[in-house]
Amino acid sequence: MKTRRIAIALAALGSALLLVACATPVGPSQSTPQTLQPVRVTGTLTWRERIAVPPDADVIVRLQDVSRMDAPAIVLAEQRFKTEGRQPPYPFELTVDASRIDPRMRYTVAARVERNGALVFINDTSYPVITQGGGYTANLLLVQVRR
């Protein structure tokens, strides 16, 4: 009889310990915020034509979410700069908060060169980055816009 009581007490103690272990969170506590590193996409812009762009030309590079069909792309990051007499290749770096990246979505980098609001060069090819096999580097080849 005494052996049976000890066995029941041990079983109850084991069950209680198991319940406590299951209820205890594993990993960082909920009060500690997770810090995600920003996502960085880098690369260069260039074109084949041997055409010098004026120093007042604007270069615009964008990281975009292009997941939604029949809807405009959502710009997540943008870098703008004047050519200031420099010629290609132009390096770029786009940074976005990692919490804005969804692995199910599609992201691309797009670029354009404008002078006085008129388009001079643009990419005519999609450059996927970050998700769905895209990396974190994109070297864009722009094409001249003919008037």
C-alpha positions, 0 to 999 in steps of 0.5 A, a space after each residue: 500500500 505504501 509503495 502504491 502511494 509513493 508511485 502515485 505521488 511520483 507520477 503526480 510530481 512528474 506530471 506537474 514538472 512536465 506541465 511546468 516545463 511545457 508552460 515555460 517559454 523557450 528563447 528570448 523573453 517576450 519583453 525583449 524586442 527583437 532587433 532585425 538588421 536592415 536589408 541592404 541591396 547594392 550594385 551599379 548602374 551603367 549603359 552601353 552607349 558611349 554618351 556622357 551625361 551632363 553634370 545636372 542629370 539626376 540618377 534615381 534608383 528604387 527598391 520596389 515591391 512588384 508582387 501585386 498584379 495590375 497595381 503600381 509598384 510600392 517603393 520601399 527605398 530610393 536613392 537620388 543623386 546628381 551625376 556631377 560630371 561623373 560617368 558610369 558605372 554609378 554605385 548605389 546602396 538601398 537600405 530598407 527595414 527588414 520588417 518590411 520584407 515578406 518572403 512571399 513577395 517579389 522585389 526588384 531594383 529599378 533605375 532611371 536617369 533624367 535631365 530637367 525632368 526628361 527621361 534619358 536612360 532607364 532599365 528595360 529588364 527586371 532585376 529581382 532581389 532579396 526573395 525568390 532566388 534574388 540576391 542582394 546585389 544588382 548590376 543594372 544595364 540601362 538603355 537610352 530613351 530615344 525621343 
